[in-house]
């Protein structure tokens, strides 16, 4: 599979996840991501995470 570059929102998500893991030693929950990135629902987080997975991230 060819790895595609993430979108701007996906890069923000990756950056948040990376910082969270570095700070806490484990990955954030979808709800923590939702609050931190000011998303309105957990399903929005799931959409972006699924998009990253589909792009090979």
N, C-alpha and C positions, 0 to 999 in steps of 0.2 A: 504494500500500500504506500502511496506517495503521501508524505506529510505535507499538509497545507498550513500556511501561516494563519494564526488565530486572528479573529476580528478585534477591533478596539475593546469591545466589552469583554471578550474572552481573555484578552491580555490583562485587563483589570482584574478579572476573576483569578487568573493564574498568579498574578502578583500578590493578591490578597491571600490565596491559599499558601503560597510559598512563605510569605511573612508569618502567617499563623503557625505553620508547621515549625518554622525556625524559632518562634517565640514560645510555643507550648509543647512541642514534641509530638503532636498528633494533628490530624486534619480537622478542619472545622465542619460542623454540621451544616446542612442546607439552611437551617433557620439562622445560624450565626452568619453565614454568607449573605443571606437576605437582608438582615439588619445592617451589616457593615457596608454593603454596597447600595443600600436604600432601594432594594427591589420591593415590589408590592406583594409578591407571593412566592412561596417555595417552588411552585411550578416554573416560574421564570428562571430560578436557579437551575432547576433540572434541565430546562431547555438549553441553557448555556453550557452546562456540564456535558450533556449529551452531544452538543455540537463539537465540543473539544474532543470527545472520544471519537466521534466520526471523522475528525480531521487528523487523528493519530496522536493526540496529546494525552 
